[in-house]
Amino acid sequence: MTNQAGRFSGRTAVVTGGAGGIGRAVCTAFAAEGAAVAVVDVNDEAVATVVAELAAAGDPERAAGWTVDVRDPTAVHELTAAVHDRLGGPHVLVNLAGGSLDTPRDLGEISPAHLDTVLDVNVKGTFLCCQAAMPYLVEAGGGAIVNTSSIGGRQPSPVTGVPYAAAKAAIVGLTKRLAKEVGPDRVRVNAIAPGLVLTERLQRVFEAMDPAEQREVVEAIPLRRMPELAEIVEPILFLASDAAGYITGVVLDVNGGRFMPL
């Protein structure tokens, strides 16, 4: 990862899904570049672990954790107020909470409950977190939101199912519409659309696939490999930074060339 220490000095970053595979790395990267970091997840123990790691590596007063279900509007609004009181800001919001959430891929196995879970966490959760953070971002004089779409929301994926595709496509529309609305308030809203990242959850999905399907996935990537974790983290930090100060309403595809929109 590019060494740009101090890129987020004096700022507070809220990272939902912050105790997951990508989230943990994003929190670590923000802290390493000067940000106070609010780690938000539904896993108590994992949140505590990430916060302890951040505290051990830097200033313990600039790392804090909250266990929050992003589907709960009251909890989300209480979270942003608590972050403001404890760490200041926030100035950056990264919405990583979501995914396929261990729901089935194949249509016949998907229940209404599976659909509700995937749409609620990914779409409703992202919306609620953006809505709750907005007054603080505006009060701070502007800020940045980075949402998480996916290659699975940009083109059909052999790995994830219809609810995931629908949710991640919805994130694209949410991002663009919100960027238009809040741009005059100097708040930028962008999204990252990663390809297949083999975090623990998706590693299980990938390993359960037929070897021919696995080869198809890798051979469809022009770079012929899966990404390193840092190759997903750095684009998120870029979109959140001043280097992207004239970029809003954009979906940054980070997929090794598998999807190349015109």
Order of alpha helices (4+ residues) and beta strands (2+ residues): beta-alpha-beta-alpha-beta-alpha-beta-alpha-alpha-beta-alpha-beta-alpha-alpha-alpha-beta
